[in-house]
Amino acid sequence: MRERNWRLVVVGAVLLVLAALFFLTMRDSTPWSNDPASLMRTVGEVSGAVGGISLVMILFGLIGRKAPA
């Protein structure tokens, strides 16, 4: 039987929420930017990278590790 790592799942979920909030708050600041397209491209890349890392953390946390014998 495998043990789930709930701390890893929770940290991954928090990072996913923070990435979404970062994207949404930066979307509101595009009207004041000199180059809104470039700003959103950079924000999307950063949010996507953090979101991807958080999904991998959630996946590894749910898979878990082998329980000690």
PyMOL Python script that loads the backbone (N, CA, C, O; Angstrom):
from pymol import cmd

cmd.read_pdbstr("""\
ATOM      1  N   MET A   1       0.843  -1.179   0.000  1.00  0.00           N
ATOM      2  CA  MET A   1       0.000   0.000   0.000  1.00  0.00           C
ATOM      3  C   MET A   1       0.892   1.248   0.000  1.00  0.00           C
ATOM      4  O   MET A   1       1.966   1.260   0.601  1.00  0.00           O
ATOM      5  N   ARG A   2       0.433   2.275  -0.672  1.00  0.00           N
ATOM      6  CA  ARG A   2       1.216   3.498  -0.769  1.00  0.00           C
ATOM      7  C   ARG A   2       0.673   4.548   0.198  1.00  0.00           C
ATOM      8  O   ARG A   2      -0.531   4.630   0.442  1.00  0.00           O
ATOM      9  N   GLU A   3       1.582   5.339   0.737  1.00  0.00           N
ATOM     10  CA  GLU A   3       1.203   6.434   1.621  1.00  0.00           C
ATOM     11  C   GLU A   3       1.156   7.727   0.813  1.00  0.00           C
ATOM     12  O   GLU A   3       2.104   8.058   0.102  1.00  0.00           O
ATOM     13  N   ARG A   4       0.072   8.436   0.925  1.00  0.00           N
ATOM     14  CA  ARG A   4      -0.040   9.714   0.234  1.00  0.00           C
ATOM     15  C   ARG A   4       0.677  10.791   1.043  1.00  0.00           C
ATOM     16  O   ARG A   4       0.674  10.768   2.274  1.00  0.00           O
ATOM     17  N   ASN A   5       1.281  11.718   0.343  1.00  0.00           N
ATOM     18  CA  ASN A   5       1.984  12.824   0.975  1.00  0.00           C
ATOM     19  C   ASN A   5       1.070  14.058   0.910  1.00  0.00           C
ATOM     20  O   ASN A   5       1.097  14.812  -0.062  1.00  0.00           O
ATOM     21  N   TRP A   6       0.277  14.244   1.945  1.00  0.00           N
ATOM     22  CA  TRP A   6      -0.740  15.302   1.927  1.00  0.00           C
ATOM     23  C   TRP A   6      -0.128  16.690   1.979  1.00  0.00           C
ATOM     24  O   TRP A   6      -0.717  17.642   1.468  1.00  0.00           O
ATOM     25  N   ARG A   7       1.045  16.824   2.588  1.00  0.00           N
ATOM     26  CA  ARG A   7       1.695  18.142   2.607  1.00  0.00           C
ATOM     27  C   ARG A   7       2.053  18.587   1.199  1.00  0.00           C
ATOM     28  O   ARG A   7       1.898  19.760   0.859  1.00  0.00           O
ATOM     29  N   LEU A   8       2.530  17.665   0.384  1.00  0.00           N
ATOM     30  CA  LEU A   8       2.868  17.984  -0.997  1.00  0.00           C
ATOM     31  C   LEU A   8       1.623  18.347  -1.790  1.00  0.00           C
ATOM     32  O   LEU A   8       1.668  19.244  -2.632  1.00  0.00           O
ATOM     33  N   VAL A   9       0.523  17.671  -1.537  1.00  0.00           N
ATOM     34  CA  VAL A   9      -0.737  17.970  -2.225  1.00  0.00           C
ATOM     35  C   VAL A   9      -1.232  19.364  -1.843  1.00  0.00           C
ATOM     36  O   VAL A   9      -1.668  20.125  -2.706  1.00  0.00           O
ATOM     37  N   VAL A  10      -1.166  19.697  -0.560  1.00  0.00           N
ATOM     38  CA  VAL A  10      -1.656  21.001  -0.103  1.00  0.00           C
ATOM     39  C   VAL A  10      -0.781  22.126  -0.646  1.00  0.00           C
ATOM     40  O   VAL A  10      -1.304  23.147  -1.092  1.00  0.00           O
ATOM     41  N   VAL A  11       0.530  21.961  -0.618  1.00  0.00           N
ATOM     42  CA  VAL A  11       1.423  22.993  -1.149  1.00  0.00           C
ATOM     43  C   VAL A  11       1.199  23.169  -2.644  1.00  0.00           C
ATOM     44  O   VAL A  11       1.208  24.294  -3.143  1.00  0.00           O
ATOM     45  N   GLY A  12       0.999  22.075  -3.361  1.00  0.00           N
ATOM     46  CA  GLY A  12       0.706  22.169  -4.793  1.00  0.00           C
ATOM     47  C   GLY A  12      -0.595  22.899  -5.065  1.00  0.00           C
ATOM     48  O   GLY A  12      -0.675  23.696  -6.000  1.00  0.00           O
ATOM     49  N   ALA A  13      -1.613  22.638  -4.263  1.00  0.00           N
ATOM     50  CA  ALA A  13      -2.897  23.318  -4.441  1.00  0.00           C
ATOM     51  C   ALA A  13      -2.781  24.812  -4.140  1.00  0.00           C
ATOM     52  O   ALA A  13      -3.367  25.639  -4.838  1.00  0.00           O
ATOM     53  N   VAL A  14      -2.024  25.150  -3.102  1.00  0.00           N
ATOM     54  CA  VAL A  14      -1.828  26.568  -2.774  1.00  0.00           C
ATOM     55  C   VAL A  14      -1.067  27.276  -3.892  1.00  0.00           C
ATOM     56  O   VAL A  14      -1.407  28.402  -4.256  1.00  0.00           O
ATOM     57  N   LEU A  15      -0.043  26.624  -4.437  1.00  0.00           N
ATOM     58  CA  LEU A  15       0.698  27.221  -5.548  1.00  0.00           C
ATOM     59  C   LEU A  15      -0.179  27.403  -6.781  1.00  0.00           C
ATOM     60  O   LEU A  15      -0.048  28.396  -7.498  1.00  0.00           O
ATOM     61  N   LEU A  16      -1.067  26.456  -7.027  1.00  0.00           N
ATOM     62  CA  LEU A  16      -1.978  26.567  -8.163  1.00  0.00           C
ATOM     63  C   LEU A  16      -2.914  27.759  -7.997  1.00  0.00           C
ATOM     64  O   LEU A  16      -3.156  28.498  -8.951  1.00  0.00           O
ATOM     65  N   VAL A  17      -3.435  27.944  -6.801  1.00  0.00           N
ATOM     66  CA  VAL A  17      -4.313  29.087  -6.528  1.00  0.00           C
ATOM     67  C   VAL A  17      -3.532  30.394  -6.653  1.00  0.00           C
ATOM     68  O   VAL A  17      -4.037  31.366  -7.214  1.00  0.00           O
ATOM     69  N   LEU A  18      -2.301  30.422  -6.132  1.00  0.00           N
ATOM     70  CA  LEU A  18      -1.493  31.640  -6.233  1.00  0.00           C
ATOM     71  C   LEU A  18      -1.149  31.981  -7.681  1.00  0.00           C
ATOM     72  O   LEU A  18      -1.123  33.155  -8.048  1.00  0.00           O
ATOM     73  N   ALA A  19      -0.886  30.969  -8.504  1.00  0.00           N
ATOM     74  CA  ALA A  19      -0.601  31.219  -9.918  1.00  0.00           C
ATOM     75  C   ALA A  19      -1.817  31.802 -10.620  1.00  0.00           C
ATOM     76  O   ALA A  19      -1.686  32.715 -11.435  1.00  0.00           O
ATOM     77  N   ALA A  20      -2.994  31.284 -10.312  1.00  0.00           N
ATOM     78  CA  ALA A  20      -4.219  31.817 -10.922  1.00  0.00           C
ATOM     79  C   ALA A  20      -4.490  33.246 -10.445  1.00  0.00           C
ATOM     80  O   ALA A  20      -4.876  34.104 -11.238  1.00  0.00           O
ATOM     81  N   LEU A  21      -4.288  33.498  -9.159  1.00  0.00           N
ATOM     82  CA  LEU A  21      -4.495  34.854  -8.643  1.00  0.00           C
ATOM     83  C   LEU A  21      -3.490  35.836  -9.234  1.00  0.00           C
ATOM     84  O   LEU A  21      -3.844  36.976  -9.538  1.00  0.00           O
ATOM     85  N   PHE A  22      -2.251  35.408  -9.397  1.00  0.00           N
ATOM     86  CA  PHE A  22      -1.238  36.261 -10.018  1.00  0.00           C
ATOM     87  C   PHE A  22      -1.641  36.618 -11.442  1.00  0.00           C
ATOM     88  O   PHE A  22      -1.529  37.773 -11.853  1.00  0.00           O
ATOM     89  N   PHE A  23      -2.106  35.630 -12.190  1.00  0.00           N
ATOM     90  CA  PHE A  23      -2.520  35.884 -13.564  1.00  0.00           C
ATOM     91  C   PHE A  23      -3.695  36.866 -13.609  1.00  0.00           C
ATOM     92  O   PHE A  23      -3.703  37.791 -14.421  1.00  0.00           O
ATOM     93  N   LEU A  24      -4.673  36.662 -12.745  1.00  0.00           N
ATOM     94  CA  LEU A  24      -5.861  37.519 -12.770  1.00  0.00           C
ATOM     95  C   LEU A  24      -5.557  38.937 -12.297  1.00  0.00           C
ATOM     96  O   LEU A  24      -6.103  39.897 -12.842  1.00  0.00           O
ATOM     97  N   THR A  25      -4.695  39.084 -11.292  1.00  0.00           N
ATOM     98  CA  THR A  25      -4.371  40.435 -10.830  1.00  0.00           C
ATOM     99  C   THR A  25      -3.500  41.174 -11.836  1.00  0.00           C
ATOM    100  O   THR A  25      -3.639  42.386 -12.000  1.00  0.00           O
ATOM    101  N   MET A  26      -2.611  40.466 -12.505  1.00  0.00           N
ATOM    102  CA  MET A  26      -1.781  41.128 -13.516  1.00  0.00           C
ATOM    103  C   MET A  26      -2.591  41.474 -14.755  1.00  0.00           C
ATOM    104  O   MET A  26      -2.262  42.422 -15.469  1.00  0.00           O
ATOM    105  N   ARG A  27      -3.647  40.714 -15.015  1.00  0.00           N
ATOM    106  CA  ARG A  27      -4.512  41.026 -16.154  1.00  0.00           C
ATOM    107  C   ARG A  27      -5.186  42.387 -15.974  1.00  0.00           C
ATOM    108  O   ARG A  27      -5.437  43.103 -16.943  1.00  0.00           O
ATOM    109  N   ASP A  28      -5.473  42.727 -14.721  1.00  0.00           N
ATOM    110  CA  ASP A  28      -6.106  44.015 -14.452  1.00  0.00           C
ATOM    111  C   ASP A  28      -5.156  45.191 -14.622  1.00  0.00           C
ATOM    112  O   ASP A  28      -5.603  46.327 -14.779  1.00  0.00           O
ATOM    113  N   SER A  29      -3.843  44.936 -14.593  1.00  0.00           N
ATOM    114  CA  SER A  29      -2.889  46.031 -14.710  1.00  0.00           C
ATOM    115  C   SER A  29      -2.399  46.246 -16.139  1.00  0.00           C
ATOM    116  O   SER A  29      -1.529  47.089 -16.360  1.00  0.00           O
ATOM    117  N   THR A  30      -2.925  45.518 -17.107  1.00  0.00           N
ATOM    118  CA  THR A  30      -2.462  45.682 -18.491  1.00  0.00           C
ATOM    119  C   THR A  30      -2.812  47.034 -19.101  1.00  0.00           C
ATOM    120  O   THR A  30      -2.049  47.502 -19.946  1.00  0.00           O
ATOM    121  N   PRO A  31      -3.912  47.701 -18.735  1.00  0.00           N
ATOM    122  CA  PRO A  31      -4.179  49.007 -19.363  1.00  0.00           C
ATOM    123  C   PRO A  31      -3.102  50.050 -19.082  1.00  0.00           C
ATOM    124  O   PRO A  31      -2.964  51.000 -19.853  1.00  0.00           O
ATOM    125  N   TRP A  32      -2.342  49.904 -18.011  1.00  0.00           N
ATOM    126  CA  TRP A  32      -1.323  50.892 -17.673  1.00  0.00           C
ATOM    127  C   TRP A  32       0.053  50.503 -18.194  1.00  0.00           C
ATOM    128  O   TRP A  32       1.023  51.217 -17.943  1.00  0.00           O
ATOM    129  N   SER A  33       0.160  49.414 -18.898  1.00  0.00           N
ATOM    130  CA  SER A  33       1.442  48.949 -19.400  1.00  0.00           C
ATOM    131  C   SER A  33       1.754  49.591 -20.747  1.00  0.00           C
ATOM    132  O   SER A  33       0.848  49.919 -21.513  1.00  0.00           O
ATOM    133  N   ASN A  34       3.042  49.765 -21.027  1.00  0.00           N
ATOM    134  CA  ASN A  34       3.460  50.290 -22.334  1.00  0.00           C
ATOM    135  C   ASN A  34       3.289  49.247 -23.431  1.00  0.00           C
ATOM    136  O   ASN A  34       3.019  49.591 -24.582  1.00  0.00           O
ATOM    137  N   ASP A  35       3.445  47.985 -23.080  1.00  0.00           N
ATOM    138  CA  ASP A  35       3.306  46.887 -24.041  1.00  0.00           C
ATOM    139  C   ASP A  35       2.472  45.772 -23.405  1.00  0.00           C
ATOM    140  O   ASP A  35       3.026  44.817 -22.862  1.00  0.00           O
ATOM    141  N   PRO A  36       1.127  45.892 -23.472  1.00  0.00           N
ATOM    142  CA  PRO A  36       0.277  44.908 -22.798  1.00  0.00           C
ATOM    143  C   PRO A  36       0.444  43.482 -23.313  1.00  0.00           C
ATOM    144  O   PRO A  36       0.348  42.531 -22.537  1.00  0.00           O
ATOM    145  N   ALA A  37       0.693  43.325 -24.611  1.00  0.00           N
ATOM    146  CA  ALA A  37       0.835  41.973 -25.157  1.00  0.00           C
ATOM    147  C   ALA A  37       2.070  41.282 -24.591  1.00  0.00           C
ATOM    148  O   ALA A  37       2.017  40.105 -24.236  1.00  0.00           O
ATOM    149  N   SER A  38       3.167  42.002 -24.508  1.00  0.00           N
ATOM    150  CA  SER A  38       4.384  41.423 -23.954  1.00  0.00           C
ATOM    151  C   SER A  38       4.227  41.128 -22.469  1.00  0.00           C
ATOM    152  O   SER A  38       4.711  40.107 -21.979  1.00  0.00           O
ATOM    153  N   LEU A  39       3.556  42.015 -21.759  1.00  0.00           N
ATOM    154  CA  LEU A  39       3.318  41.794 -20.331  1.00  0.00           C
ATOM    155  C   LEU A  39       2.514  40.520 -20.113  1.00  0.00           C
ATOM    156  O   LEU A  39       2.874  39.695 -19.274  1.00  0.00           O
ATOM    157  N   MET A  40       1.432  40.356 -20.861  1.00  0.00           N
ATOM    158  CA  MET A  40       0.591  39.180 -20.666  1.00  0.00           C
ATOM    159  C   MET A  40       1.281  37.902 -21.134  1.00  0.00           C
ATOM    160  O   MET A  40       1.021  36.823 -20.601  1.00  0.00           O
ATOM    161  N   ARG A  41       2.153  38.019 -22.122  1.00  0.00           N
ATOM    162  CA  ARG A  41       2.910  36.846 -22.561  1.00  0.00           C
ATOM    163  C   ARG A  41       3.831  36.370 -21.433  1.00  0.00           C
ATOM    164  O   ARG A  41       3.914  35.176 -21.149  1.00  0.00           O
ATOM    165  N   THR A  42       4.517  37.319 -20.798  1.00  0.00           N
ATOM    166  CA  THR A  42       5.418  36.982 -19.699  1.00  0.00           C
ATOM    167  C   THR A  42       4.645  36.453 -18.501  1.00  0.00           C
ATOM    168  O   THR A  42       5.044  35.464 -17.886  1.00  0.00           O
ATOM    169  N   VAL A  43       3.538  37.110 -18.169  1.00  0.00           N
ATOM    170  CA  VAL A  43       2.720  36.676 -17.035  1.00  0.00           C
ATOM    171  C   VAL A  43       2.153  35.284 -17.301  1.00  0.00           C
ATOM    172  O   VAL A  43       2.101  34.454 -16.393  1.00  0.00           O
ATOM    173  N   GLY A  44       1.731  35.024 -18.524  1.00  0.00           N
ATOM    174  CA  GLY A  44       1.208  33.704 -18.864  1.00  0.00           C
ATOM    175  C   GLY A  44       2.255  32.615 -18.766  1.00  0.00           C
ATOM    176  O   GLY A  44       1.968  31.506 -18.314  1.00  0.00           O
ATOM    177  N   GLU A  45       3.484  32.933 -19.194  1.00  0.00           N
ATOM    178  CA  GLU A  45       4.557  31.948 -19.098  1.00  0.00           C
ATOM    179  C   GLU A  45       4.875  31.629 -17.641  1.00  0.00           C
ATOM    180  O   GLU A  45       5.046  30.467 -17.274  1.00  0.00           O
ATOM    181  N   VAL A  46       4.953  32.668 -16.817  1.00  0.00           N
ATOM    182  CA  VAL A  46       5.269  32.452 -15.399  1.00  0.00           C
ATOM    183  C   VAL A  46       4.138  31.688 -14.716  1.00  0.00           C
ATOM    184  O   VAL A  46       4.386  30.737 -13.975  1.00  0.00           O
ATOM    185  N   SER A  47       2.908  32.101 -14.965  1.00  0.00           N
ATOM    186  CA  SER A  47       1.761  31.424 -14.344  1.00  0.00           C
ATOM    187  C   SER A  47       1.666  29.976 -14.820  1.00  0.00           C
ATOM    188  O   SER A  47       1.361  29.081 -14.032  1.00  0.00           O
ATOM    189  N   GLY A  48       1.921  29.752 -16.079  1.00  0.00           N
ATOM    190  CA  GLY A  48       1.882  28.389 -16.607  1.00  0.00           C
ATOM    191  C   GLY A  48       2.964  27.504 -16.016  1.00  0.00           C
ATOM    192  O   GLY A  48       2.722  26.335 -15.717  1.00  0.00           O
ATOM    193  N   ALA A  49       4.156  28.060 -15.846  1.00  0.00           N
ATOM    194  CA  ALA A  49       5.254  27.279 -15.258  1.00  0.00           C
ATOM    195  C   ALA A  49       4.941  26.922 -13.806  1.00  0.00           C
ATOM    196  O   ALA A  49       5.119  25.776 -13.393  1.00  0.00           O
ATOM    197  N   VAL A  50       4.478  27.899 -13.037  1.00  0.00           N
ATOM    198  CA  VAL A  50       4.150  27.634 -11.636  1.00  0.00           C
ATOM    199  C   VAL A  50       2.961  26.672 -11.544  1.00  0.00           C
ATOM    200  O   VAL A  50       2.939  25.789 -10.687  1.00  0.00           O
ATOM    201  N   GLY A  51       1.973  26.846 -12.429  1.00  0.00           N
ATOM    202  CA  GLY A  51       0.830  25.932 -12.444  1.00  0.00           C
ATOM    203  C   GLY A  51       1.237  24.517 -12.797  1.00  0.00           C
ATOM    204  O   GLY A  51       0.728  23.560 -12.213  1.00  0.00           O
ATOM    205  N   GLY A  52       2.148  24.373 -13.742  1.00  0.00           N
ATOM    206  CA  GLY A  52       2.627  23.042 -14.115  1.00  0.00           C
ATOM    207  C   GLY A  52       3.395  22.378 -12.992  1.00  0.00           C
ATOM    208  O   GLY A  52       3.216  21.188 -12.729  1.00  0.00           O
ATOM    209  N   ILE A  53       4.247  23.140 -12.331  1.00  0.00           N
ATOM    210  CA  ILE A  53       4.989  22.597 -11.189  1.00  0.00           C
ATOM    211  C   ILE A  53       4.034  22.174 -10.088  1.00  0.00           C
ATOM    212  O   ILE A  53       4.221  21.128  -9.466  1.00  0.00           O
ATOM    213  N   SER A  54       3.009  22.985  -9.847  1.00  0.00           N
ATOM    214  CA  SER A  54       2.061  22.647  -8.786  1.00  0.00           C
ATOM    215  C   SER A  54       1.256  21.401  -9.140  1.00  0.00           C
ATOM    216  O   SER A  54       0.960  20.597  -8.256  1.00  0.00           O
ATOM    217  N   LEU A  55       0.897  21.219 -10.404  1.00  0.00           N
ATOM    218  CA  LEU A  55       0.184  20.003 -10.797  1.00  0.00           C
ATOM    219  C   LEU A  55       1.050  18.758 -10.625  1.00  0.00           C
ATOM    220  O   LEU A  55       0.557  17.705 -10.222  1.00  0.00           O
ATOM    221  N   VAL A  56       2.340  18.881 -10.931  1.00  0.00           N
ATOM    222  CA  VAL A  56       3.255  17.757 -10.728  1.00  0.00           C
ATOM    223  C   VAL A  56       3.387  17.450  -9.242  1.00  0.00           C
ATOM    224  O   VAL A  56       3.432  16.283  -8.853  1.00  0.00           O
ATOM    225  N   MET A  57       3.450  18.493  -8.403  1.00  0.00           N
ATOM    226  CA  MET A  57       3.525  18.273  -6.959  1.00  0.00           C
ATOM    227  C   MET A  57       2.276  17.558  -6.453  1.00  0.00           C
ATOM    228  O   MET A  57       2.370  16.642  -5.637  1.00  0.00           O
ATOM    229  N   ILE A  58       1.109  17.975  -6.937  1.00  0.00           N
ATOM    230  CA  ILE A  58      -0.138  17.322  -6.530  1.00  0.00           C
ATOM    231  C   ILE A  58      -0.140  15.864  -6.968  1.00  0.00           C
ATOM    232  O   ILE A  58      -0.520  14.981  -6.198  1.00  0.00           O
ATOM    233  N   LEU A  59       0.280  15.613  -8.191  1.00  0.00           N
ATOM    234  CA  LEU A  59       0.311  14.247  -8.714  1.00  0.00           C
ATOM    235  C   LEU A  59       1.249  13.360  -7.895  1.00  0.00           C
ATOM    236  O   LEU A  59       0.874  12.256  -7.501  1.00  0.00           O
ATOM    237  N   PHE A  60       2.466  13.842  -7.637  1.00  0.00           N
ATOM    238  CA  PHE A  60       3.395  13.054  -6.851  1.00  0.00           C
ATOM    239  C   PHE A  60       2.901  12.853  -5.419  1.00  0.00           C
ATOM    240  O   PHE A  60       3.128  11.799  -4.823  1.00  0.00           O
ATOM    241  N   GLY A  61       2.237  13.848  -4.877  1.00  0.00           N
ATOM    242  CA  GLY A  61       1.694  13.705  -3.526  1.00  0.00           C
ATOM    243  C   GLY A  61       0.592  12.675  -3.461  1.00  0.00           C
ATOM    244  O   GLY A  61       0.492  11.931  -2.485  1.00  0.00           O
ATOM    245  N   LEU A  62      -0.245  12.622  -4.497  1.00  0.00           N
ATOM    246  CA  LEU A  62      -1.337  11.645  -4.510  1.00  0.00           C
ATOM    247  C   LEU A  62      -0.836  10.230  -4.802  1.00  0.00           C
ATOM    248  O   LEU A  62      -1.385   9.261  -4.279  1.00  0.00           O
ATOM    249  N   ILE A  63       0.196  10.104  -5.628  1.00  0.00           N
ATOM    250  CA  ILE A  63       0.769   8.784  -5.880  1.00  0.00           C
ATOM    251  C   ILE A  63       1.426   8.270  -4.616  1.00  0.00           C
ATOM    252  O   ILE A  63       1.257   7.107  -4.250  1.00  0.00           O
ATOM    253  N   GLY A  64       2.171   9.131  -3.952  1.00  0.00           N
ATOM    254  CA  GLY A  64       2.780   8.758  -2.681  1.00  0.00           C
ATOM    255  C   GLY A  64       3.995   7.873  -2.841  1.00  0.00           C
ATOM    256  O   GLY A  64       4.578   7.772  -3.921  1.00  0.00           O
ATOM    257  N   ARG A  65       4.361   7.239  -1.756  1.00  0.00           N
ATOM    258  CA  ARG A  65       5.513   6.361  -1.738  1.00  0.00           C
ATOM    259  C   ARG A  65       5.143   5.064  -1.042  1.00  0.00           C
ATOM    260  O   ARG A  65       4.120   4.975  -0.363  1.00  0.00           O
ATOM    261  N   LYS A  66       5.982   4.071  -1.218  1.00  0.00           N
ATOM    262  CA  LYS A  66       5.705   2.787  -0.585  1.00  0.00           C
ATOM    263  C   LYS A  66       5.763   2.924   0.929  1.00  0.00           C
ATOM    264  O   LYS A  66       6.646   3.586   1.476  1.00  0.00           O
ATOM    265  N   ALA A  67       4.820   2.296   1.583  1.00  0.00           N
ATOM    266  CA  ALA A  67       4.801   2.303   3.047  1.00  0.00           C
ATOM    267  C   ALA A  67       5.917   1.413   3.560  1.00  0.00           C
ATOM    268  O   ALA A  67       6.242   0.393   2.952  1.00  0.00           O
ATOM    269  N   PRO A  68       6.505   1.808   4.686  1.00  0.00           N
ATOM    270  CA  PRO A  68       7.545   0.938   5.243  1.00  0.00           C
ATOM    271  C   PRO A  68       6.964  -0.406   5.675  1.00  0.00           C
ATOM    272  O   PRO A  68       5.832  -0.496   6.150  1.00  0.00           O
ATOM    273  N   ALA A  69       7.765  -1.427   5.497  1.00  0.00           N
ATOM    274  CA  ALA A  69       7.299  -2.784   5.801  1.00  0.00           C
ATOM    275  C   ALA A  69       7.178  -3.084   7.257  1.00  0.00           C
ATOM    276  O   ALA A  69       6.795  -4.193   7.629  1.00  0.00           O
TER     277      ALA A  69
END
""", "prot")
cmd.dss("prot")
cmd.show_as("cartoon", "prot")
cmd.util.cbc("prot")
cmd.orient("prot")
